[in-house]
């Protein structure tokens, strides 16, 4: 215990020494994945150890996202066998396994499917089918030879959670409002398809869609900088970008929103033949999945990264695209009907790398790229030069997507009542590389930036009296378990307990918590966690 206290002192007073990141090392966070028929979702560390799981009674439906509080947002499948990727609902499961939200979008006439995305306000974007009758389908100019019994175009909804099993759709976009056809001049949307790349050709692809699944969208993501949504349309072999800044009424029109185009396509890429501006010779994407925006602060920020599935002869590839934009962020207009660029900014392929379906890729903070070759059940991480620095092969069903998680600390609540008191539980998931390390959870009342240097790391807590108190009173009545040793699977827990009837003058005070870890043999600092806030309220 004396050794732990000595190291705890070093967390406060040791000056930071410069360090260089090992470009050939895997990113130090976790990998979140769920196999296609499994009811659980797993968090994997760089040693390929499962350090946490969330479980439900539902098969995946398919998208997963881990929220900042450690709760898992998971699309679920509420129906029996049907179209590939079928869903029907969404659940939010707390870090401790408690079901916090359980909402359905499975009829009549609609069904959510495939992927989900989380907006900065906490609302959720979902892809869904909507049923159209043959009469409705013919009325918008679909070729009668290619009309199935039920035609299922796509729409996107934004859902605001409102209760344990309720949600409100606060925004929506329907591809049905943005069609063009050149079959019948007496019907809506008649025009020259090649002159309207902002609209969707109702007669492409020209074949009868299996089960009415016309476009088969399989991915959705949101760009918070420009408030835009990217969609992957597998049947068209294209990616589309639409404006989320619109109202629902504007999204159904051709004007309005930040970019003045309403719900029309702002950008499309991958297959000019889909809008009569090319042939198969010009096609670049083939069955792609997992299109997403590279996040701010990551190399390539603002670009698009995706998994180009390809075919058995070509194999698969990961592509990074740089869409041409002007200084305002508006996409440059197409040239001869075709949007740039002419090819990927960066790509990766290799012999034996091929997944005929599912899959994704994601740019990591250190510049590496995390890849899921889903049908191969193969997760791996590569450097920008294509060197593989981490891999994992799942012994089970195919994997839809993998998500990177760079957090190691989660809290059971974000507020504590001064009058009622209570305890916030902290889950430290440092991973097996930190097994048997010492840990100390600390707090600050003066913010997280610039933080406190500890060895070659920066603890995201500013020095103040609260920080000193959390050090001196570690494992005391208010801070149980804050000083201790991480277990063999890389986990530990701690708490912050607030007595009842605490002084009202503390109302509105935000406390930030973070931990540092050290090697108990050498006393060398081994990591600093993210910070988590707890607000004191009445």
MARKOLLO-753965 format. One record per residue (C-alpha): x, y, z. Coordinates in pm, whole numbers, padded with zeros to 5 digits, always signed. Layout:
<recs>
XYZ ...
</recs>
This chain:
<recs>
+00000+00000+00000 +00290+00236+00072 +00414+00183-00284 +00068+00276-00416 +00072+00598-00217 +00418+00687-00343 +00306+00643-00701 -00010+00840-00629 +00208+01134-00531 +00387+01108-00866 +00052+01141-01045 +00028+01491-00901 +00382+01623-00918 +00581+01449-01194 +00649+01673-01494 +00568+01541-01838 +00850+01420-02055 +00817+01440-02433 +00738+01113-02604 +00695+01002-02962 +00402+00788-03066 +00494+00451-03207 +00352+00472-03557 +00375+00094-03591 +00173+00023-03278 -00201-00042-03273 -00424+00232-03138 -00453+00174-02763 -00832+00170-02737 -01091-00103-02782 -01280-00262-03071 -01656-00300-03044 -01827-00570-03251 -02121-00805-03261 -02157-01112-03482 -02461-01141-03707 -02664-01397-03514 -02530-01328-03164 -02739-01157-02898 -02431-01005-02733 -02191-00727-02832 -01828-00743-02720 -01553-00495-02634 -01214-00630-02737 -00874-00500-02624 -00547-00499-02820 -00457-00838-02668 -00778-00981-02821 -00934-01026-02477 -01305-00956-02436 -01314-00704-02152 -01688-00631-02152 -02013-00752-02307 -02368-00622-02343 -02640-00885-02385 -03003-00885-02495 -03257-01141-02609 -03260-01005-02966 -03054-01084-03271 -02876-00783-03422 -03050-00552-03655 -02747-00459-03733 -02584-00128-03634 -02408-00061-03302 -02275+00258-03141 -02119+00305-02797 -02225+00627-02625 -02011+00847-02403 -02174+00716-02085 -02086+00355-02171 -02434+00258-02282 -02466+00061-02602 -02706+00171-02876 -02797-00138-03076 -03033-00199-03367 -03234-00515-03302 -03426-00757-03520 -03790-00782-03413 -03919-00988-03706 -03851-01335-03839 -03653-01422-04152 -03691-01159-04421 -03481-00920-04626 -03113-00923-04539 -03037-00658-04277 -03392-00640-04143 -03429-00477-03804 -03741-00326-03656 -03620-00163-03338 -03345-00014-03128 -03229-00056-02771 -02999+00136-02538 -02830-00085-02281 -02638+00067-01989 -02282-00039-01914 -02415-00253-01627 -02665-00428-01857 -02978-00232-01761 -03217-00181-02051 -03270+00197-02070 -03459+00241-02398 -03650-00003-02617 -03825+00142-02924 -03985-00018-03231 -04013+00085-03595 -04153-00230-03751 -04486-00151-03909 -04734-00122-04047 -04566-00059-04380 -04227+00045-04242 -03922-00141-04113 -03590-00006-03988 -03283-00193-04107 -02905-00208-04114 -02724+00089-03965 -02783+00368-03711 -02603+00693-03625 -02610+00920-03321 -02645+01297-03352 -02473+01546-03118 -02810+01614-02947 -02849+01246-02862 -03117+01174-03122 -03076+00869-03343 -03076+00842-03722 -03219+00521-03867 -03257+00381-04219 -03594+00224-04299 -03800+00078-04579 -04152+00194-04656 -04396-00019-04854 -04541+00102-05183 -04812-00079-05379 -04778-00156-05750 -05025+00126-05819 -04813+00376-05624 -04497+00251-05790 -04634+00276-06143 -04763+00626-06067 -04408+00762-06030 -04284+00617-06359 -04139+00279-06268 -04115+00045-06563 -04415-00194-06536 -04185-00487-06619 -03985-00422-06301 -04261-00369-06042 -04277-00629-05763 -04578-00707-05544 -04437-00468-05281 -04185-00198-05369 -03970-00084-05076 -03791+00249-05119 -03583+00397-04838 -03638+00677-04593 -03438+00817-04301 -03583+00913-03965 -03442+01105-03670 -03580+00970-03343 -03580+01156-03012 -03599+00915-02716 -03885+01029-02490 -03929+00743-02244 -03828+00384-02170 -04025+00252-02469 -04122+00570-02656 -03968+00797-02915 -04073+01084-03136 -03977+01115-03502 -03861+01477-03524 -03720+01476-03878 -03748+01257-04185 -03630+01231-04543 -03783+01013-04815 -03616+00917-05142 -03972+00902-05284 -03972+01284-05283 -03662+01306-05504 -03725+01091-05809 -03668+01140-06181 -03792+00925-06468 -03775+00937-06845 -04036+00672-06919 -04366+00861-06927 -04404+01239-06979 -04752+01229-06828 -04622+01118-06489 -04442+01317-06214 -04067+01361-06229 -04036+01326-06605 -03708+01463-06736 -03364+01387-06867 -03204+01163-06606 -02850+01263-06705 -02933+01629-06641 -03061+01561-06290 -02785+01397-06082 -02945+01550-05770 -03243+01318-05822 -03275+00939-05810 -03369+00743-06121 -03674+00535-06028 -03577+00287-06302 -03225+00209-06183 -03140-00069-06129 -03377-00186-06403 -03440-00537-06267 -03720-00652-06035 -03581-00600-05682 -03574-00908-05463 -03841-00877-05190 -03900-00523-05319 -03569-00406-05169 -03490-00147-05435 -03182+00040-05307 -03063-00172-05011 -02908+00107-04807 -02662-00044-04562 -02482+00244-04387 -02556+00586-04242 -02332+00844-04076 -02351+01211-03980 -02105+01495-04036 -02152+01734-03739 -01939+02005-03901 -02164+02050-04205 -02477+01877-04067 -02489+01632-04355 -02578+01263-04377 -02400+01001-04585 -02587+00695-04711 -02452+00384-04879 -02685+00249-05151 -02557-00096-05232 -02790-00173-05523 -02684+00150-05695 -02318+00097-05603 -02314+00458-05484 -02277+00677-05179 -02512+00975-05139 -02493+01282-04917 -02804+01476-04812 -02865+01787-04602 -02978+01727-04244 -03012+02100-04165 -03348+02105-04344 -03687+02088-04181 -03894+01782-04268 -04095+01997-04510 -03775+02124-04676 -03638+01770-04689 -03940+01677-04901 -03869+01965-05141 -03592+02087-05368 -03496+02402-05176 -03414+02517-04826 -03162+02410-04565 -02806+02531-04517 -02711+02431-04872 -03028+02556-05042 -03110+02223-05205 -03378+02085-04975 -03369+01705-04970 -03212+01661-05314 -02879+01478-05327 -02593+01717-05253 -02336+01467-05370 -02321+01116-05514 -02027+00901-05611 -01934+00556-05725 -02145+00468-06029 -02232+00734-06290 -02447+00479-06473 -02703+00513-06195 -02784+00862-06331 -02716+00799-06701 -02376+00967-06701 -02164+00662-06765 -02153+00287-06812 -02009-00004-06619 -01667+00109-06746 -01701+00418-06523 -01823+00227-06217 -01590+00252-05917 -01788+00107-05627 -01921-00247-05614 -02145-00358-05328 -01984-00114-05082 -02058-00100-04707 -01974+00111-04404 -01938+00456-04564 -01858+00710-04291 -01697+01049-04237 -01348+01071-04088 -01381+01258-03760 -01229+01592-03665 -00884+01552-03513 -00816+01232-03708 -00585+01228-04012 -00801+01283-04320 -01073+01463-04122 -01374+01543-04338 -01294+01278-04596 -01504+00968-04652 -01384+00616-04579 -01563+00301-04688 -01531-00071-04756 -01553-00143-05130 -01661-00508-05127 -01578-00580-05492 -01605-00938-05611 -01417-01265-05588 -01189-01178-05879 -01111-00822-05771 -01110-00879-05397 -01211-00606-05152 -01049-00271-05077 -01069+00009-04822 -01099+00348-04989 -01060+00701-04858 -01221+00972-05073 -01170+01348-05073 -01488+01505-05212 -01413+01834-05391 -01557+02127-05194 -01530+02505-05205 -01412+02707-04900 -01769+02720-04762 -01792+02342-04760 -02030+02318-05056 -01960+02033-05297 -01825+02141-05634 -02075+02075-05913 -02039+01765-06129 -01844+01784-06452 -02043+01631-06738 -02280+01496-06477 -02009+01320-06275 -01888+01426-05929 -01520+01406-05841 -01281+01271-05740 -01167+01033-06010 -01054+00777-05755 -00956+00725-05391 -00710+00946-05206 -00584+00639-05021 -00662+00272-05050 -00570-00065-04913 -00606-00410-05065 -00407-00728-05040 -00419-01090-05159 -00687-01292-04982 -00874-00984-04861 -01235-01024-04969 -01578-01000-04806 -01875-01040-05036 -02106-00856-04795 -02121-00660-04465 -01789-00499-04347 -01658-00145-04281 -01349+00063-04212 -01278+00350-03974 -00991+00597-03944 -00833+00597-03597 -00690+00890-03399 -00331+00772-03456 -00377+00766-03835 -00416+00391-03860 -00729+00237-04013 -00946-00025-03845 -01101-00273-04089 -01377-00531-04061 -01376-00790-04339 -01703-00922-04211 -01763-01239-04411 -01406-01342-04328 -01477-01269-03959 -01150-01078-03972 -01077-00754-03788 -00744-00585-03845 -00564-00252-03812 -00320-00114-04067 -00089+00184-04086 -00112+00436-04370 +00159+00232-04543 -00056-00082-04521 +00139-00256-04247 -00085-00474-04032 -00027-00397-03663 -00321-00583-03507 -00568-00852-03611 -00839-01075-03469 -01030-01360-03630 -01370-01428-03477 -01461-01793-03424 -01828-01756-03507 -02072-01587-03746 -01991-01301-03981 -01946-00950-03840 -02143-00649-03969 -01922-00362-03847 -01644-00288-03601 -01629+00041-03407 -01327+00193-03234 -01365+00301-02871 -01100+00522-02713 -01262+00563-02370 -01148+00366-02067 -01362+00524-01794 -01741+00533-01765 -01973+00663-01494 -02312+00526-01389 -02463+00877-01374 -02389+01231-01487 -02568+01408-01200 -02591+01374-00823 -02856+01530-00600 -02721+01745-00318 -03036+01691-00113 -03082+01317-00174 -02714+01226-00195 -02603+00904-00355 -02311+00733-00528 -02177+00745-00880 -02003+00422-00977 -01704+00441-01208 -01606+00150-01432 -01243+00146-01530 -01182-00076-01832 -00814-00038-01906 -00768-00372-02084 -00533-00662-02021 -00218-00457-02105 -00284-00276-01775 -00361-00590-01571 -00211-00566-01219 -00123-00198-01265 -00203+00040-00984 -00476+00299-01039 -00588+00621-00876 -00913+00799-00960 -00888+01175-00914 -01127+01470-00947 -01115+01838-01038 -01363+02122-01006 -01181+02350-01250 -01208+02169-01581 -01010+01930-01798 -00784+02150-02009 -00488+02187-02018 -00481+01907-01759 -00203+01777-01537 +00114+01617-01680 +00193+01271-01542 +00501+01110-01694 +00454+01109-02070 +00075+01140-02038 -00161+01423-01951 -00431+01358-01694 -00734+01556-01821 -00791+01730-01486 -00675+02079-01393 -00485+02111-01064 -00695+02255-00780 -00798+02184-00421 -01044+01918-00534 -00763+01732-00709 -00551+01743-00395 -00844+01630-00182 -00920+01335-00411 -00556+01232-00377 -00532+01274+00001 -00872+01115+00071 -00835+00825-00176 -01035+00524-00055 -01201+00747+00205 -01576+00757+00276 -01643+00990-00019 -01411+00811-00262 -01438+00434-00212 -01208+00218-00423 -01033+00506-00595 -00685+00378-00510 -00617+00015-00593 -00500-00246-00841 -00649-00339-01177 -00759-00702-01203 -00631-00969-01441 -00878-00878-01717 -00786-00510-01696 -01084-00381-01498 -01155-00206-01171 -01430-00002-01008 -01443+00307-00789 -01703+00545-00655 -01789+00897-00550 -02039+00924-00265 -02222+01246-00186 -02385+01272+00160 -02749+01370+00189 -02829+01738+00250 -02499+01859+00107 -02464+02242+00093 -02698+02399-00167 -02421+02645-00255 -02264+02360-00454 -02558+02355-00697 -02434+02357-01054 -02078+02254-00967 -01931+02014-01222 -01673+01766-01104 -01459+01589-01361 -01307+01249-01281 -01018+01064-01446 -00764+00806-01344 -00396+00740-01393 -00229+00398-01386 +00125+00284-01314 +00338-00026-01321 +00354-00138-00958 +00705-00282-01001 +00878+00009-01174 +00639+00292-01073 +00637+00404-01438 +00315+00579-01543 +00135+00358-01796 -00184+00547-01889 -00423+00832-01822 -00794+00791-01888 -01054+01016-02042 -01245+01245-01805 -01611+01196-01713 -01824+01479-01568 -02065+01465-01274 -02291+01767-01212 -02419+01846-00861 -02787+01942-00869 -03063+02005-00616 
</recs>
